[in-house]
Amino acid sequence: MTEPVRRRPEDLRSHQWYGTEGLRSFSHRARTRQLGYLPEEHLGKPVIAILNTWSDINPCHVHLRDRAQAVKRGVWQAGGFPLEFPVSTLSETFQKPTPMLYRNLLAMETEELLRSYPVDGAVLMGGCDKTTPALLMGAASVDLPTVFVPAGPMLPGHWRNEVLGSGTDMWKYWDDKRAGLIGDCELAELENGLARSPGHCMTMGTASTLTAAAEALGVTVPGASSIPAVDSGHDRMAAKAGMTIVDLVHRDRRLSAILTRDAFEDAVTTVLGLGGSTNAVIHLIAMAGRSGVKLTLDDFDRIARTVPVLANVRPGGQTYLMEDFHFAGGLPGFLSRITDLLHLERPTVSYDTMREQLDGAQVHNDDVIRPRDNPVADEGGVAVLRGNLCPDGAVIKHISAEPHLLKHTGPAVVFDDYRTMQRTINDPDLGITADTVLVLRNAGPKGGPGMPEYGMLPIPDELLKQGVRDMVRISDARMSGTSYGTCVLHVAPESYVGGPLALVRTGDSITLDVEARSLQLNVDDEELEQRRARWTPPPTRYERGYGALYNEQITQADTGCDFEFLARAGTVQDPYAG
């Protein structure tokens, strides 16, 4: 960035709390003395909120308590005053029925905390799947200068002589166990080797996809998204973020200057070129909506046809993990290979243009980050489907599917909910074969509730033993970004609200054609209308509490699963502090 700028103390937002005459400012200063701070430590300086999603039960973020100290170090060095705030921790590994149910709750908490306290800028600390979009959604609604600090991927897993990818190899070896290929002893060893350090999943799962999207948006310091959580470089990155936010406050460069239409298009390009998680579709649409940008499924499909997949990182790629990606050049190296597809004149938190930010970026391993003439796939890793089974759209990560299933017609076997599916999937009376199309409903935003990651439906044990490792699976659920297979997801509208998925019956023929971007239920319209007339809504999931608010306000997958009252346009006044 250009020469340092210093705002006058009276121009800082925190001045309303600390610098005016009157009883309230006197009280605020007195209570700050109660906290043990000297006047010269904070008066007239940018007050920086550090929103930390650390907790003892979130392994992705268990190191963020230490990283917050590095952020504070950077803030102090740059002449700011840091204050750490604990906010909700959304742990993908433990929170049920799904942390997606609580993404909007963290977004609300972020928004209201930043609005109601005497802060001039924010550093957001997250990384596990839902924390990145939640924090940025809330911050976008407040529009202060903001920097995001990604939690970073964990170290690669190890078992015997194999390098393991968390999540991806969990699914693989669990299927091997059900197929009788490994036993309890091997599984116990895998438990100890699958996830062996703090940090989020080290595959190109949802966490790595969303932190890469945040870097592509321009809200992290350069290269931040792929630094391993336990690398000393991660500490240095956190300190740099602390220094950067103070500079942003002095420049009054707010989040709205960063989160533009061009930035979101570049984030979509990045996600698709990385072969990233399907979950990014929902989250980027929601994040864009909070920023006043209308992003749609059609944007994803349009951009997917222009960008190749260059990241050879599991599960979309075949070989590498995030540490390999980082040392191959990280996101700056990756973006340097698709600059013709990006908007390079937009600002980031660190530079006046993305072009400056990428100046000098290089790739150091052409097999990890492929050149354009040797891509992992010729077009982006996510396809958007349309048809009478998904009139508002569905998505599939087709680069993680068996190619022979990308055009497939087969008979449906329908499960009304996930518990029923778990209980009956191995029932031989269902007659499931490799050609069957497995259908799960009532797993969407309202039906799940919270749209859990149920979309990678298990293949029956007997088929696994026969060597079958993929089948066509369709649901209104999501799936883990670490998952793989021919899984059609996010069917909208969901079955719980009467979408066409609610009308499918076991035995119906369904056709998937990814090249044609089509998902079709092969039942005539008259029969479907008769079924619709007989359909009755399922019982309400929640009668009170947050769940009731969620059920009343949640939107469908194609529009980002935000709350309607949060996604709507409108202004909110800053509180009167005097």
C-alpha positions, 0 to 999 in steps of 0.5 A: 500500500502507499504512504501511511495515513493517520486519522484524527482521533475525533474521526474514529468511531470509538471516539463516540464512546471515549472522547466526547464530553459528558457522563457516558464518556466519563463512565466508559473511560472509568470502566476501561481503567477498571480493566487495567488500561492506561489512558495512553494505551487506548485513547485516540487509537484505533480500537480493534475487535478480535473475534475469536472462535476458539474453544476446547471442543473445536480441534480446527480452532484449538490453537486460535487462543495463541494466534490471537496473541500474535494478532494483538502483537501486530495491532500494538506494533501498528499503534492500535488497541486490540480487544479480544471477543469470544464468539460462537464456535461452530465445530464441524466435527461435534455440533449436531445436527449440523453447524449449518443450523447455527451459521446465521446465529454466528453471523448475527452475533458478529454483526451485533457485537461489532455494531454495539461496542466501541470498535473501529475495525475487526479481525475475524478468526475462523476457518472450520467450515461455517465460521468463515462465511458466518463471520464475513456475513456478519461483518459485511452487514456492519461494514467496518474495516475488516481482516480475516485470519484463517485457522489454517490446515492441519498437518497431513495424516499418516497411517503405516506407509500412507499419507492420509487426508482427513475426511476423504480417507475417513470415508474411504476406509470406513467403506473398506471396513464395511467391505471386510477389507480392514478390521478393528485393529486397522481402524483403531490405528487410523483413529490415531493417524487421521488428524494429528495436529490443530487446524481444519481439514487439510484436503480441499474440503469446505474449510480450505475452499472457503478460506481460499475464497476469502483470500481471493475476495481480498480480505486476508493478507496474501498467502494466508489461506494455506499456511499450515496451522502449526507452522511458525508462518501462521503466527507471523501471518496473524501478526501481519493481519493485526498490523494491516487492520490498523492501517485499514482503519486509518485509511477508512477502507471498509469491507464494502470497498473489498467485497464487490461484484468483481471480488465475488466473481473472482472467488467463484472462479477460484473455488471452481478452479481449485475443484473446491467444495459444493458448500461454497456455492451456498456460502458465497451466495449468502456472503454476496447477498450481505454485501449487496451483490446478487450472486446466483447458481447461473453465475457458478455454471457460467464461470465453471465453463471458463475455468479449468481445475488446476489444483491437484489436491484431494478429493478433486485431485488425486494426490496432494494435500494443503501443505503441498499446495502451500509450498507449491505457491499457495493461492497466490501461485494458483491465481497467477495462472488464471490472471486472465480470468480475474478482475485485477484492478480491485482493492484488497486489504493489503494492496490497492489492486489485486494485480499488485498483490499477485506481482511476483507470485510463482508456482514451484511444483507443476504437479500440485498446481497444474499449468493451463495446458495440463489441467486436472479437469478442463472445466470448473469442478462444480456443475449446476443442474436443472430439471423437473426434479430441481426446478430451482437448481441442484449441484454436483461435484462431477470431478469427484464422480466416476465418469461412467455415472455422469450420464445415467438412468436408473430406478429410484430407491427412496428414503424419507429421512436419514435415520430410516436410510441408516437402518434399512440401507442394507436391507436386501428386500430393497433390491438395490443394485449398482444401477439404482439411484439412491434418493434421500429427502427431508434433509434440506434447510428446514427438513434436516433441520439445517441441511446436514452433510448427509449427501454422500449416502452410504453404498450397501455393504454387499455392493461394497464387497462386490467392488462398487465404490460409487452410485448416483445419489440425490438429496436436498442435503449437503455433503462434506467438502472432503467427500466424493462420488456421484452425489447430486446435492442442494436439490431446490426447493427441498422436499420438506416444503413440497419440492418435487423431491417429495413426490418421488417414489421407489421404482421411478426412473431418474436421469442424470446428465451432467454434460446437459446439466439436467436432472429429470424425474421420468414421470409424466406431469399428470401423475406428478400433479396427482401425487402433489395433491395427495402430499401433506407437509411434515410436522414442524421441527421446532415449536420454540426457541432458536429453531423456531426462528430458523424455521420461520426465516431460513431461505432455500439453498439456491439463495444461500440459506440466509435468514430473510430478515438478515438478507433483506436490504435496509439500513441499521443505525449505529447506536448512540453512545452518549 
